[in-house]
Amino acid sequence: MESLEECRKEIDAIDKVIVEKFCERIRVASKIAEWKKANGVAVRDPEREAAKLDQVASMVPDDMAGSVVKLYNTMMELAREHETEVISEEDK
């Protein structure tokens, strides 16, 4: 059995990757915001979001699906906020 310290080091390494990938995801959201603004498309796309939630839920065991859906709901909310900020900044 691994020690608590070993498990925490493993979590720290995983967190580093998660943060890097989240930043990458938000950078892509900036590009999406620019495209949406140029094409007059609303920031929120409920159909896309529902499809994404179904997709990610299907990628994990059933006992983790609820947590993954919550995580992605939060990430999509943050991405929408970021897209809105990008669009607003471009209007200045």
N, C-alpha and C positions, 0 to 999 in steps of 0.2 A: 504494500500500500504506500502511495506517495505521501510525503509530508505536506502539511498545510503550506509551508513555504514554497515547496515545489509546485503545488497547484496554483498558488498565487503568481509565481513566475510565469507559468503557462498562460494564465488569464492575462497578465500584463503583455505578453507577446501577442496574444490574440487581439487584445484591445488596440495595440499599435496598428495592426492590419486593418481592423474595423475603422479606426479613425482615418487612416490613409484612404481607404475605399470610400468612406462617407464624403471626404473632401473632394475626391474625384467625381463622385455622383453629383455633388452640388455644383462643381465646375461645369458639368454637362447640363445641369438645370439652367445655368446662365445662358448657354447656347440655345436651349429650348426657349427661354424667355425672349431672347432676341428674335428668334424665328416667329414666335407667337405674336410679338408686337408688330413685326413687319407684315404679317399676314392677317392681322386683325382677329386673332384667335384668343378666346378666353383662357386665363391661366388654369382654371379648374376644368378637368375633363373627367366627370364621374364614371363614364363608361370605361375609359382607360384605367382608372384607378380600381374599379371593381374587377376588371380582367387581371390586373397585376396582383391584386390580393388573392384571387383564385389561383393564379399561377404559383405564387410563392407558397401558399398553403399546401399545394399539391407536391411541393418539393421536399417536404419534411414529414417525419412520422406524425400520425394523427395527434399524439399527445403533445406535440410542439406547435401544431397549426395555429392555435389561438394566440400563443405568444408571438409567433412570426407575423400574424396579421396585425397585432397591436404595434409591433415594431415598425412594420411598413406603413401603417396608418400615420404613425408619428413622423417617419421619414418623409412621407408624401406631404404632410402638413408643413414641415420645415422647408421642403423644396418649393411648395406653393408660396410660402412667405418670401423665400429668396427670389423666386421669379418675379413676384410683385415688386420687391425692392429694386431689382434690376430694371424692370420696366419703368418704375417711377424715377429712378436716377437718370435714365435716358431722356426723360421728359424735361429735365432741368436745363 
